[in-house]
């Protein structure tokens, strides 16, 4: 009988009783929602789980929210967030199309040792997209990424650095020289 009474009381308590703020803080805080992640990011908090939430946000089309979260994480040194910032800037998602900023994020990730950053910055150097063209340095970065096991970089090497191997010719308009 005692167990039934406790269960009945627990079910009959209003939901707000489980999430009210009191003198000791918030009871049962909202922890794993996008809103809570963005609130934490607005407060300058970063962390692996928080930063990875940006992936779900951008894949769901919430590019502005992903950008806010990734920028904090990138500025805190998370190289995966740097490469995502490059992707957002390179495609005008959640902000203006900005190939210079995209190349800069990828350069930072590359210099921090991230193989995806090396590959992306190597491509930017090969194309001269967002950065001055430097084919030798671009190939060297792609070679580094391939040596670290990045499969797309290995594919690029095997195709003798043919840009169409990793970027379809449908994107030629985007990467064509502006002069």
N, C-alpha and C positions, 0 to 999 in steps of 0.2 A: 504494500500500500504506500509505503514511504517513497518508493521509486516512481510510482504513478503520480504522486503529488509533486515531486520535483520536476518531472517531465512536463506536467501540465503547467506549472509556473513558468518554466523556461519557454514553452511555446507561446504562452499568453502574454509575455512581456513584449512591449513594443520594440520594433527594430532599432529605433533611435537609442534605446538603452544600451545597445551594443556598440554604438559609434559616437556617443556623446563625449564632449570634452569636459574634463573636470579639473580639479586643482592639480592632478598628477599627470595631465596630458590627455591625448586622445586615446580612448579605449578602442581596440580593434581598428586601427587605422587602415585606410584605403592604400594598399601597397603595390598591387600589380596591375593597375589600370594605366592607360596611356596618360590620363589626366594627372595621376599621381607622379608618373615619371617626368612629365613636363613641369610640374610644380617643383620637383626636386632639381631639375635642370635649371629652372629660373633662379633657384637659390644658389646656383653655382656648383651643385653636387655632381660628381662623376663617379663612375665605377663600371666594371665590365658588364653587369646586367643592365644597368641604366643605359650605357652606350649602345648595347646591342638592340635596345628597343627602337632605336632609330631605323634599323633595317625594316622592322615590321611597319613602322609609320610610313616610310617612303614606298614600300611595296603596296601599301593600301592607298596610295595617292595623297597622303598627308605630307607633302614635301616641305611646306613651311615649318611644320612642327618638327619634322626630321632634321631640317637644316638647323634649327635652334639647338636641338639636342646634340647633333653631330659637331657643331661648331664648338660647344663647350668641351666636348670630349677630345676633339682634335687639338684644341688649345692646351688641354691637359696632357697631351703627348700620346694619345691613343692613335696609332698609325692607321688602323682600320677605319676610324672616323675621318682621318685625313683623306683617304682614298675615296670615301663616300662624299666628302665635301667636293672633291675634284669632279666626281661624277655629276653631282647636282649642278655645279657651276658650268660644266661642259655641256649640259643639256638644258640649262635655264629652268631648272626645277626648284620651285620655292624661292626663286630670285631671278635676277637677270642672267642671260647667257653671258658667260665671262670666261673665255678660254685662257686668259692670262692668270686669273685666280685659280682655275682648274690646274694649270701647269704648276703653279706655285704650291698648291696643296700636295700634288704628286711628288714634287721635288722634296718637300719636307719629309714625306713618308719614305721616299727613297733614301734620303740622307740618314734617316733613323733606322734604316736596315730592312724596311718592309719590302718583300719581293713583289707584291702587287704595285706598290708605289714605284719600284724600280722599273717594272714593265710599263706602267702607264706613262711615267716620265720619259722613258726611252722612246715610246711611240710619239710623244709630243715633240721630242727632239728630232726624230726621223722626219716628221711632218713639218716641223717648224710651226706648230700650232700652239699659240700662247707663249711661245719662247723662240728664240733664234734657232734656226735649223743647225743641227750638229749631228751628222749621220754617224760619225765615229763614236762619239759619246753615247748616242742613242743605242747603237748596237752593243756597246759594252754593258750598258745597264740591262738590256734584255738578256745578254749572256749571263750576267750575274743572277738574274731572276731564274733563268733556266737551270743554272747550276744549283740553285736552291730548291729545285724540284717543281717550279711553277709550270704546269703543263702547257698553258697557252704560250708561254715564252719559248718552251721547247718546240712547240708547233711553229712558231714564228721563225725560229732558227732553221728548222727543217725546210721551210718554204723560202729560204735565203732572204729573209727579212721583207718578203712581199707583203705590203700593207693590206692588200685585198684578202690575204689569208685570215686576218683577224677582224677586218672591217669591210663589210660588203661595199661594192662599188656604188650602191645606193647612197652612201655617205660621202661620195666624192665632193658634192656641193659644199659640205661642211668643212672639209679639210683642204680644199683647193687654196693655193696661194692667193693672197689678196692683192698682189701687184702684178 
